[in-house]
Amino acid sequence: MIQNCMQKLHNMKQREQGFTIVELLMALAVFSFVLVLVTTVFIQIFRTYTRGITRKEVNQSARLLLDDMSSKLKSIPSSAQVVSLPANGRLCFGGYSYVWNPVVKPGGWTDNKVNGTTINTIVRIDGDVGGTVCTDLSPNITVGTPRSLFSDRVGVQTVSVSQASQVSGVYTISVTTSTKSTDLLNAANQCQQGIVGSQFCSQITLTETIARRNR
């Protein structure tokens, strides 16, 4: 009788001392599931956040460039000529000139330089009264002091200004910006989906029609 009681107590203590292999495997499986779930949610949140930040930066850059060009174009006199050379990465009007290197360059494209420095994105040159930027199409332009308008993470695909109608002084400005990394763009200059780093890619085209005040 006493021996039976002692044996039962001994068995109970053994069971209380640790887990069985089955219990350990079940606990490990539950822990692994929770870990995978938390990691997946974290990665998804990070991608969503990164995508939002990227889109915001590209969109803001396009909007700032469009606003800058609109305000300058509205202020120039009616006699000022507007020269738009998107294939050359040049735009000139009323003493303001813009120079850029597109994210994806056409065949035979040579990098534009201003005063010997290659343009990373797009710059504005004030005081180019004679429109030297658009008359001298050599790759290296010597004129004024360039003012960078974008960060190095955002690039220009194309910029153009055209007369919107037969009404003198009415113009349409079109700006297309994107993430600068060409690895994230396909042959049509669109963001590739389903590739590593696709959340870092964004592209936007903004268009605005304005009328010059002094027309």
ABEGO torsion letter per residue (X at the ends): XAAAAAAAAAAAAAAAABBBAAAAAAAAAAAAAAAAAAAAAAAAAAAAAAAAAAAAAAAAAAAAAAAAAAAAAAABBAABBBBBBAAAGBBBBGGBBBBBBBABBBBGBBBBBBGGBBBABBBBBBGBAAGAAAABABABBBBEBBBBABBAABBBABBBBBBABABBGBBBBBBBBBBABAAABBAAGBBBBGBBGAAABBBBBBBBBBBBAAX
